[in-house]
C-alpha cells in the first residue's frame, strides 16, 4: 500500500462514493468496533502530534478531555486557518473534505461527545461548501450516527484560529481568547472562568457549574485519524521520525520559483522541501525563512534542518503549522520584521494591554528604523517592549512577537546596523504580509487588503 501522498492524494475526492470506494469510512467503523477507550489508545500508539502549531500529542489531548470532570463533552475541528504563509487546511478541504469530517466523528466518539463543530472562515467559501457537502452526505448515509456535526463560519481575524477564541466564535461572540483552556472551560460552559470575560455568561451561575470539556484539533490532525484507525498505528509510525511520525502538509511561499503546497514525510530536510518549491529565484540565494509568525527565524545556514518538531527546534526555530515564508538575499530583515510585527500588532485583540501596546510600540519603532531618521533609541524601545510583551497574556500572540522579533535582531544585526548608519545596502522592495488569499498551481495570491487593517480590526 503506497504511503504518500495519503492526505492530499493524487486527485481531489469529489463524492462520498469515491471516498468510500477508496477505503473511506473504514476508520470510523473500526473505531466503533474498538470502543472509545481503545480508539483513543490507537491514536496514542500512533504518536500523532497536533498539526496546528504546538505539536501536542493528540492521544494525550483526547485523554485530557475524556478524563476531565463534566457531564457533557464537545469536539471541534479547527479549520480557521489564518497563519501567514499557510494554506494546508484549505488545500486539504479542497482535496478531501471527507477525511476531516470522518476524523472529527472519530474524535467525538472517542471523547464521548455527541455534538461536534467544524469551524472555518466565512471567506473560505469554496472550502466551506466542500465540508458542508461532506457532512450532509455522510450524515444522510448514516455514517455520522451518534454525533451531530455543525459547520460554523467565522470572521477573518487571526485570533479566530486560537482555540479559546474559536470556542467564543462558535458560541456567537467575537474571537477574544478565554482565560482557561477548552478541556477546563469548554463550549457553553456555565462555570466561571475566574477572570474577566468579554460578555455576560449565557447561563446564570444558579444553574450550577458545568465545564463541558471540549476537544479542539486542527483539521490536518483530524484528517490523519481515519487512516490511522483503518491501517493501524504501526503503519503511521513507518513514516517520519520516532518523535514526529507521519507526514506534514507544508506551504512554501515568498522568494521561491514555484510557491505551493507539498505533503512530505516528517524528517525531510527543509532544503529538500525548498527544492520541491523550485529553489531560489534566478540569480538569487536564500537568506531566511519564517515558520508563520510563531517561531524564531531560520537562517539559510540551517536549511538542512529536518522538518520535524524536534529537528527545527534543535535548529533554533520551530515547525509550527508547516507554512514557510522564504526570503532571498535581496530582502532587508528590518523591512520584513516591521511587516510581520505590524501583522501581530493589528491582530492582537487588546484584552492584555502589554501585548497590544507592546507590539504596537515595537512596530512603530521598527517603522522608524526603516526610515531615514533611525536612532539607537528605537532599538532600545524594541528591546524594552520585547521583555514585557508577554506579561499576563491569555494567548500565544505576545510570545510570537517576542520570539520572532528578538530572533531577527539577533540573527541579522548587520541589517539593523546599516539602517542606524543611515543607509541600506539592499535594493528597495515592497513587502506584503504573506497572508494567503489563494494558491492555484504555482501562483500565490496574497491578501493585500490586510495592509489597510487597523489595530481595532477595522479597515482604513
C-alpha positions in Angstrom: 0.0 0.0 0.0 1.6 3.4 -1.0 2.4 5.7 1.8 2.5 9.1 0.1 0.6 11.3 -0.5 -2.2 9.8 1.6 -3.7 13.1 2.9 -3.6 15.3 -0.2 -3.9 12.5 -2.7 -3.2 12.4 -6.4 -6.6 13.9 -7.3 -9.5 15.5 -5.4 -12.1 13.2 -3.9 -15.3 14.5 -5.4 -18.1 12.3 -4.0 -18.9 10.2 -1.0 -19.0 7.1 -3.2 -15.5 7.9 -4.4 -14.3 8.3 -0.8 -15.9 5.0 0.3 -14.5 3.2 -2.7 -11.0 4.3 -1.7 -11.5 2.9 1.9 -13.1 5.9 3.5 -15.3 5.1 6.4 -13.2 2.1 7.5 -11.6 4.1 10.3 -14.9 5.1 11.8 -16.2 1.6 11.5 -13.2 0.2 13.3 -13.4 2.8 16.0 -16.9 1.7 16.8 -15.8 -1.9 17.0 -12.9 -1.0 19.3 -14.9 1.3 21.6 -14.0 4.8 22.7 -11.1 3.9 25.1 -9.3 1.6 22.7 -9.8 4.1 19.8 -8.1 6.8 21.8 -5.3 4.3 22.6 -4.7 3.6 18.9 -4.2 7.3 18.3 -1.8 7.5 21.2 0.1 4.5 19.9 0.5 6.2 16.5 2.3 9.1 18.2 0.3 11.6 16.1 1.0 15.1 17.1 -1.1 18.2 16.6 -0.5 19.9 13.2 -1.9 23.2 14.2 1.4 24.5 15.5 2.1 23.3 19.1 2.7 19.7 18.2 1.0 18.4 21.3 0.4 14.6 21.4 -3.1 14.0 20.0 -3.8 10.9 22.1 -2.8 12.8 25.3 -5.1 15.6 24.4 -8.0 13.3 23.8 -7.3 11.6 27.2 -7.4 15.0 29.0 -10.9 15.7 27.6 -12.1 12.2 28.4 -10.8 12.4 32.0 -11.8 16.0 32.7 -14.8 16.4 35.0 -18.1 17.2 33.4 -21.3 15.5 32.2 -21.2 16.9 28.6 -18.4 17.0 26.1 -17.9 18.5 22.7 -15.4 18.0 19.8 -14.2 20.8 17.5 -12.3 20.8 14.2 -10.2 24.0 13.9 -10.1 25.0 10.2 -9.9 28.7 10.9 -6.6 28.9 9.1 -5.1 32.4 9.4 -1.4 31.9 10.0 0.7 33.8 7.4 2.3 31.6 4.8 -0.1 28.7 5.5 -2.6 27.1 3.1 -2.6 23.5 4.2 -6.0 23.2 5.7 -7.7 24.8 2.7 -5.7 22.5 0.4 -6.9 19.5 2.4 -10.5 20.7 2.3 -10.2 21.0 -1.5 -8.5 17.7 -1.9 -10.5 15.5 0.5 -13.0 17.1 2.9 -14.4 13.7 3.8 -11.4 12.5 5.8 -11.6 15.6 8.0 -15.3 15.0 8.8 -14.7 11.3 9.4 -11.7 12.2 11.7 -13.9 14.6 13.7 -16.6 12.0 14.1 -14.0 9.5 15.4 -12.6 12.1 17.8 -16.1 12.9 19.1 -16.8 9.2 19.6 -13.5 8.7 21.4 -14.0 11.5 23.9 -17.7 10.9 24.4 -19.1 13.9 22.6 -22.5 13.7 20.8 -22.2 17.2 19.2 -19.2 18.5 17.2 -18.3 21.6 15.2 -16.1 22.3 12.2 -15.2 26.0 12.3 -13.8 27.8 9.3 -13.7 31.3 7.9 -16.7 32.7 6.1 -14.5 33.9 3.3 -13.3 30.4 2.6 -16.4 29.9 0.5 -15.1 27.1 -1.7 -13.7 25.1 1.2 -16.7 25.7 3.4 -19.1 24.4 0.7 -17.0 21.3 0.4 -17.2 20.4 4.1 -20.9 21.3 4.3 -21.5 18.8 1.4 -19.3 16.2 3.1 -21.2 16.5 6.4 -24.6 16.3 4.8 -23.7 13.4 2.6 -22.1 11.4 5.4 -25.0 12.1 7.7 -27.5 11.1 5.1 -25.6 7.8 4.6 -25.8 7.1 8.3 -22.0 7.3 8.8 -22.3 10.0 11.5 -24.8 8.1 13.6 -24.4 9.2 17.2 -22.8 12.6 16.6 -24.2 15.8 15.1 -21.7 17.9 13.2 -22.3 21.6 12.5 -20.2 23.8 10.2 -19.5 27.3 11.7 -18.5 30.3 9.5 -16.4 32.8 11.4 -14.6 36.1 11.0 -11.3 36.7 9.2 -9.4 37.7 12.4 -6.1 35.8 13.1 -7.2 35.0 16.7 -10.2 33.1 15.3 -7.7 30.2 15.0 -6.7 30.4 18.7 -8.5 27.5 20.3 -10.0 29.5 23.2 -11.1 32.3 20.9 -12.5 29.6 18.5 -15.0 28.5 21.1 -16.1 32.1 21.6 -16.9 32.3 17.9 -18.8 29.0 17.9 -20.9 30.5 20.7 -21.6 33.6 18.6 -19.1 36.0 20.1 -16.1 37.9 18.9 -12.7 35.9 18.7 -11.4 37.1 22.1 -9.4 34.3 23.8 -10.8 33.0 27.1 -8.8 32.6 30.2 -9.0 28.8 30.7 -8.2 26.1 28.1 -11.0 24.1 26.4 -10.6 21.0 28.4 -11.3 23.0 31.6 -13.8 25.5 30.2 -15.4 24.2 27.1 -18.3 25.1 24.8 -21.5 26.5 26.5 -19.9 26.1 29.9 -21.7 27.6 32.9 -18.8 27.6 35.4 -16.9 30.9 35.9 -13.6 31.4 34.2 -12.2 33.1 37.3 -11.3 36.2 35.3 -12.7 39.0 33.1 -15.0 37.8 30.3 -15.9 39.8 27.2 -19.6 39.1 27.6 -22.1 38.0 30.3 -22.4 34.3 30.9 -25.1 32.7 28.8 -26.5 30.7 31.8 -26.9 32.1 35.3 -24.5 30.7 37.9 -27.5 29.4 39.8 -27.9 26.7 37.1 -24.8 25.0 38.5 -21.3 25.0 37.1 -20.8 22.7 34.0 -17.3 22.9 32.5 -18.3 20.9 29.3 -14.7 19.7 28.4 -14.1 20.3 24.8 -11.6 18.8 22.4 -10.1 21.1 19.7 -7.9 19.6 17.0 -6.6 21.1 13.8 -8.1 19.9 10.5 -4.9 18.3 9.3 -4.6 16.5 12.6 -8.1 15.0 12.3 -7.5 14.2 8.6 -4.8 11.7 9.8 -7.1 9.9 12.2 -9.2 7.8 9.8 -6.1 6.5 8.1 -4.5 5.6 11.5 -7.7 3.7 12.6 -8.1 2.0 9.3 -4.4 1.0 8.8 -3.1 0.8 12.3 -0.7 2.9 14.3 2.3 0.8 13.2 1.6 1.9 9.6 1.6 5.5 10.6 4.9 5.2 12.5 6.6 3.8 9.4 6.7 7.4 8.1 8.6 10.3 9.7 10.8 10.1 12.7 10.4 8.4 16.1 9.2 11.6 17.8 7.4 13.1 14.8 5.8 10.3 12.8 3.7 10.7 9.7 3.7 13.4 7.1 3.3 17.2 7.1 1.3 19.2 4.6 3.7 22.2 4.1 3.1 25.5 2.4 6.1 27.4 0.8 5.7 31.0 -0.4 7.9 34.0 -0.9 11.1 34.2 -2.8 10.9 30.7 -4.4 10.4 29.7 -8.0 7.3 27.7 -7.5 5.2 28.5 -4.4 2.7 25.9 -3.4 1.7 23.1 -1.0 3.5 19.8 -0.6 2.9 16.8 1.5 6.3 15.4 2.7 7.4 12.9 5.2 8.4 14.2 8.6 12.2 14.4 8.9 12.6 15.6 5.3 15.3 18.2 5.2 13.9 21.7 4.9 16.3 22.3 1.9 14.6 19.4 0.1 11.2 21.0 0.6 12.6 24.2 -0.9 13.8 22.1 -3.9 10.1 21.0 -4.4 9.3 24.7 -4.5 11.8 25.2 -7.3 14.6 26.7 -5.2 15.5 30.3 -5.2 14.7 32.8 -8.0 17.3 33.0 -10.8 20.5 34.7 -9.7 19.5 34.8 -6.1 20.3 32.8 -2.9 18.2 32.2 0.2 18.6 34.3 3.3 16.0 33.3 5.8 12.6 31.6 6.3 9.8 32.1 8.8 7.5 29.4 10.0 4.4 31.5 10.1 4.8 34.2 12.7 5.0 31.9 15.7 8.7 30.9 15.8 12.2 32.2 15.6 13.6 33.0 12.2 15.5 30.2 10.4 18.7 31.4 8.8 19.8 29.9 5.5 22.8 28.2 7.0 20.4 26.0 8.9 18.2 25.0 6.0 19.5 21.4 6.3 17.4 21.0 9.4 14.8 18.2 9.3 11.1 19.0 9.1 10.1 17.7 12.5 9.2 19.2 15.8 12.5 18.2 17.3 14.5 18.9 14.2 13.5 22.6 13.7 13.6 23.2 17.5 17.2 22.0 17.5 17.9 24.4 14.7 16.6 27.3 16.8 13.2 27.6 15.2 10.0 25.6 15.1 7.8 23.6 12.7 4.6 25.5 13.5 1.7 24.7 11.2 4.1 23.9 8.3 3.7 27.2 6.5 7.0 28.9 5.4 7.7 32.4 4.1 11.1 32.3 2.4 13.2 35.4 1.7 16.3 35.7 -0.5 19.4 37.9 -0.3 17.6 41.0 -1.6 15.4 41.1 1.5 16.2 43.5 4.3 15.3 41.9 7.6 14.4 45.3 9.1 11.6 45.6 6.5 10.5 42.1 7.0 10.4 42.4 10.8 8.4 45.6 10.6 5.8 44.0 8.3 5.4 40.8 10.4 5.3 42.8 13.7 2.6 45.0 12.3 0.5 41.9 11.5 0.7 40.8 15.1 0.0 44.2 16.5 -3.1 44.7 14.3 -4.4 41.2 15.1 -3.8 41.5 18.8 -7.3 41.7 20.5 -6.3 44.2 23.2 -7.5 42.1 26.2 -4.0 42.1 27.5 -2.5 45.6 27.4 1.2 44.6 27.5 0.6 42.6 24.3 -1.4 45.2 22.4 0.7 48.2 23.5 4.0 46.4 23.4 3.5 45.0 19.9 2.4 48.5 18.8 5.4 50.2 20.2 7.7 47.6 18.7 6.0 48.1 15.3 6.3 51.8 15.4 10.0 51.6 16.4 10.7 49.2 13.6 8.9 51.6 11.1 11.2 54.4 12.3 14.2 52.1 11.8 13.1 51.5 8.3 13.2 55.3 7.6 15.9 57.9 7.3 15.6 59.0 10.9 16.5 55.7 12.5 18.0 56.1 16.0 19.7 53.9 18.6 16.7 54.8 20.8 14.4 52.8 18.5 16.4 49.6 19.1 16.2 50.3 22.9 12.4 50.7 22.7 12.1 47.3 20.8 14.3 45.6 23.4 12.4 47.0 26.3 9.0 46.1 24.9 10.1 42.6 24.0 10.8 41.9 27.7 7.2 42.8 28.7 5.0 42.0 25.7 4.1 38.6 27.1 3.0 39.8 30.6 -0.4 38.4 31.6 -1.1 37.0 28.1 -4.2 34.9 27.6 -2.9 33.5 24.3 0.4 33.0 22.5 0.4 36.1 20.3 2.6 38.1 22.6 5.1 35.3 22.8 5.1 35.1 19.0 6.0 38.8 18.8 8.8 38.2 21.3 10.3 35.1 19.6 10.1 36.4 16.1 11.4 40.0 16.5 14.1 39.1 19.0 15.4 36.4 16.7 15.6 38.7 13.7 17.6 41.2 15.8 19.9 38.5 17.0 20.4 36.8 13.6 20.7 39.8 11.3 22.3 42.6 13.3 24.1 43.9 10.2 20.8 44.9 8.6 19.8 47.0 11.6 23.4 48.4 11.9 23.1 49.7 8.3 19.8 51.5 9.0 21.2 53.1 12.1 24.1 54.3 10.0 21.6 55.9 7.6 21.6 53.5 4.7 20.5 50.1 3.4 22.8 48.2 1.1 19.9 46.1 -0.3 17.6 47.3 -3.1 14.3 48.8 -2.2 11.4 46.3 -2.1 7.8 46.3 -1.2 6.8 43.6 1.3 3.3 42.3 2.0 2.5 40.2 5.0 2.3 36.6 3.5 -1.3 36.1 4.4 -2.6 33.9 1.6 -5.8 34.5 -0.3 -5.4 31.6 -2.7 -2.9 29.3 -4.3 -3.5 28.0 -7.8 -0.8 25.9 -9.4 2.4 27.8 -8.9 0.7 31.2 -8.4 0.1 32.6 -4.9 -2.3 35.5 -4.2 -1.8 37.4 -1.0 -4.4 39.2 1.0 -3.3 42.8 0.1 -6.3 44.2 1.9 -4.6 43.4 5.2 -2.2 46.3 4.8 -5.2 48.6 5.4 -6.3 46.8 8.6 -6.2 48.9 11.7 -5.5 47.8 15.3 -9.2 48.0 16.2 -9.9 45.4 13.4 -11.5 47.9 11.1 -10.1 48.8 7.6 -8.7 52.2 6.6 
